[in-house]
Amino acid sequence: KVDGVYDRDPRSDKDALFIDSISHHDFVQQGLQIMDRTAITLAKENGVPVRVFNIFTKGNLRKVLEGKNVGSLIVSE
């Protein structure tokens, strides 16, 4: 429903800041809730980066598959 990771819910807070890239650790520490905390923890433990983007925006999936920078990236440290 959103196009990436924000520091607050952009649907209810127009001043929410978009986060282009963040570590798994910082994502959990900041209590961000775009996705399940267990999924983020498993991704961290296995060194798997997570790309958060709006799949409903036409062309976004293709861009991600082509390696283009779309949405936010949650990475290992």
C-alpha positions in Angstrom: 0.0 0.0 0.0 3.1 2.2 0.2 6.1 2.6 -2.0 8.8 1.7 0.5 9.9 2.1 4.1 9.0 5.3 6.0 9.7 6.4 9.6 6.0 6.8 10.2 2.8 5.7 8.4 2.7 8.0 5.3 -1.0 7.3 4.9 -1.8 9.0 8.1 1.2 11.4 8.5 2.0 13.6 5.6 5.4 14.5 7.2 6.6 10.8 7.1 10.1 10.5 5.8 11.0 8.0 3.1 13.9 5.7 4.0 15.9 4.6 0.9 18.1 2.1 2.7 18.3 0.8 6.2 19.9 -2.2 8.0 17.9 -5.1 9.4 19.1 -4.1 12.9 18.0 -0.4 12.5 14.7 -1.5 11.1 13.9 -3.6 14.2 15.4 -1.0 16.6 13.3 1.8 15.2 10.1 -0.3 15.5 9.2 0.1 11.8 6.2 -1.9 10.9 6.0 -2.2 7.2 6.4 -6.0 7.4 6.5 -8.8 9.9 9.3 -8.5 12.5 10.0 -12.3 12.3 10.5 -12.1 8.5 13.0 -9.3 9.0 14.8 -11.3 11.7 15.0 -14.4 9.4 16.3 -12.3 6.5 19.0 -10.8 8.8 20.0 -14.2 10.1 20.4 -15.5 6.6 22.0 -12.4 5.1 19.1 -11.8 2.7 18.4 -8.2 1.7 14.7 -7.2 1.4 13.4 -4.8 -1.2 10.1 -3.1 -0.1 8.2 -1.5 -3.0 4.7 -1.1 -4.3 4.1 -4.1 -6.6 0.8 -2.5 -7.8 2.6 0.4 -9.5 2.9 -0.5 -13.2 6.5 -1.4 -14.1 7.9 -1.7 -10.6 8.3 -5.4 -10.6 10.1 -5.3 -13.9 12.4 -2.6 -12.6 13.2 -4.5 -9.4 14.0 -7.7 -11.4 16.3 -5.6 -13.6 18.2 -4.4 -10.5 16.9 -0.9 -10.6 16.6 1.1 -7.4 12.9 1.0 -6.6 11.4 1.5 -3.1 13.5 0.8 0.0 16.3 -1.7 0.6 16.7 -3.4 4.0 20.3 -4.9 4.2 22.6 -6.8 6.4 25.3 -4.9 8.3 
